[in-house]
Amino acid sequence: MTFSVKGYTFPALTVAPGAQVTVIDGDDEPHTVTAVDGSFDSGTFDAAHRATFTAPTEPGSYAITCQVHPSMHGTIVVR
């Protein structure tokens, strides 16, 4: 699964348990996709470099944030 971070927002995202998720940066600034509970982290990525992370294996809703832009928040649903 691939999704894009654009306009300093995370899209609504539903993934399968344990899915490999690729993230593309549609902004001019770097971002991260980091679970608030620490269960996953994409590392920093930018428009020139994609990032990949593994979704949790446990179904549920996971709050996410960007470590570079702490005002960015979203949710990844695993089911």
Residue, then its C-alpha position, 0 to 999 in steps of 0.5 A: m500500500t502506498f499513500s501520500v502526505k500532502g498539504y501537511t495532512f495525513p490522509a484517512l488510511t486503512v491497512a491490513p495487519g502487518a502490511q508494508v506501507t510506503v509513504i510519499d512526501g507531496d510537500d517541500e518539507p520532510h515528514t515522518v509517520t510516527a505512532v503516538d504509542g511508539s509501535f511504528d515509525s517511518g523515519t524521516f522522508d522527503a520529496a526525493h526519498r520515500a519511506t516504508f514501515t510495517a503496520p501493526t499486526e493487532p487490529g485497531s486505530y493508531a494515532i499518528t503524528c509527524q516528528v518534524h511537524p508536531s501539529m500534524h495528527g492522523t489515524i491509521v486503522v488496521r483491520 
